[in-house]
Amino acid sequence: MAAPKTVGVLALQGDFEAHGRALSQAGARPVYVRTADQLREIDGLVLPGGESTTMLKLLNIENMKEPLAEFAREKPVLATCAGVILMAREVSHPVQECLGILDLAVERNGYGRQIDSRIVELDPSEDFLSRTGAGKLEAVFIRAPVIQNVGPKGRVLASYLGRPVLVEQDQHLAVTFHPELTSDNRVHQLFLKKL
Ligand code: GLN
């Protein structure tokens, strides 16, 4: 059997440990990344949910912003929730700096208070299902950003309330919900296939 892939999880802030567990279950070896040097040891990187403003501050303090962007220009990133906000081309509500790796415009906390946090069942695209297996996908949204538009290279793999919530762009996946909080780990499995 091939050696398991080593996947980093950015561990400056947010729910990185749940991603570590999901990656182990999907057959990868997780490494918690806290320095730019560690980016050299990994095959792919997960950007967890949390608070994107805080993550951005910590990335600046640790001088990790440019190394992270450089990593993402070559290697796969699974960006979830706050991670999508960091990777986007444009962020609103409020306007915030971002890395511009994913050709997406996002609005922070864009679903509003009423559906601040909820668990729903998604019907993913045929493309997703044929690569990961059949069945609805349980999705946990926690103060999620809304993806307002997707650039020409983006492929929408699942939507909720008419908005994309799972998007593939080249080697990357952007997910506005929390796939690490459910027992269904098809999103992590799909990510591992991209490494
Ligand atoms: N609301 C957070 C932000 O704007 C993202 C929420 C999450 O990652 N669960 O950064």
Residues whose N, C-alpha, C, O or C-beta is under 5 A from the ligand:
A	BS01	LIG	G49 G50 E51 S52 T53 T80 C81 A82 R108 N109 I142 R143 A144
